[in-house]
């Protein structure tokens, strides 16, 4: 996984939203460079993992594997029933039985100061902001333990993509460039001297995963780097013609992540992208195509998987992403994972969907069939199971009293159904 160390000039920003894993979509908590990163003295060693064959990465061609994002491990655990109304959601996830799982690690939330390491046992309330019910958990450690319980049932399922995000206040660069009025410190890039802490977070998560028996195979440097709530500023000047700063910020994060994964035992793979489905450049955002064109060739070609977000109701960003990737001329072509999708009234600021409320479950079904038929797209991840009240595209209502029609659709695509089997019939109902 090594690629040459090259000096890149950069600037910019980053951030993920959400308090205590109560989702990264709250605008009150916005979402996001060092060269030759060296492990700090006293870095935590990572225990050697047991070795077992890994399932192959889905190959290009007709087919579509299913993945999900979910924050609360009480809904994920295979071996621990949850109290109602949580248990119905846990059972539903078990029936869906996804091939892939997406775990978001919020650096800002976990490491309050530079002096103390990230707290991977930090207690969580399990509320959704002020919306009940609440069912707490013991931090990232419990998330990994729940994941391990699923992976033990079938090592080829619940394969995990870890996505990092959220700059701690103590690590953030000062304001600069063309920032929106809502920009917060969490949206700004880590200063170069703080990147070793990001690196150590990766190693610490791998250590706890090993202790809990979870396998974390796939890693992505940052969430939605082409969107200002996650990387700010996107440009030095408030002009769409001003070159995007996001690829430079992302490149340094990716180099640091790669350094950590190279050091750690086991087989970890870099996944690049996690871009929001933005198809037009503005002074505040970077299109998918411009972002890919701005990355160094060494980084683009270091992974054969590009992850892309695409909410239902907007234009499909796959063509723009695939065209930009193909233009880079990498020795191996990329497959595309849709690592966030869903249907519902998602805010346009985050979903890039002009009228998401107009889309319904059948639109989701049609898009999943379209991706099944597109040989470049191999996985689609639902975001999320329990609905974020400020980003309502989940499978259960925030209070867990209602199921969405999309739940039946995802269950039809998941479970024991092989990814290459013909698309299931529309399961949305009336």
Secondary structure, 3 states (H helix, E strand, C coil): CCCCCCCCCCCCECCCCCCCCCCCCCCCCCCCCCCCCCCCCCCCCCCCCCCCCCCCCCCCCCCCEEEEECCCHHHCCCCCCCCCCHHHHHHHHHHHCCCEEEEEEEHHHHCCCCCCCCCCCCCECCCECCECCCCCECHHHHHHHHHHHHHHHCCCCCEEEEEEECCCHHHECCCCCCCCCCCCHHHECECHHHHHHHHHHHHHHHHHHHHHCCCCCEEECCCCCCCCCCCCCCECCCCCCCCECHHHHHHHHHHHHHHHHHHCCCCCEECEEEECCCCCCCCCCCCHHHHHHHCCHHHHCCCCEEEEECCCCCCCCHHHHHHHHHCCCCCCCCEEEEEEECCCCCCHHHHCCCCHHHCCHHHHHHHHHHHHHCCCEEEEEEECCECECCECCCCECCCCCCECHHHHHHHHHCCCCCCCCCCCCCCCCC
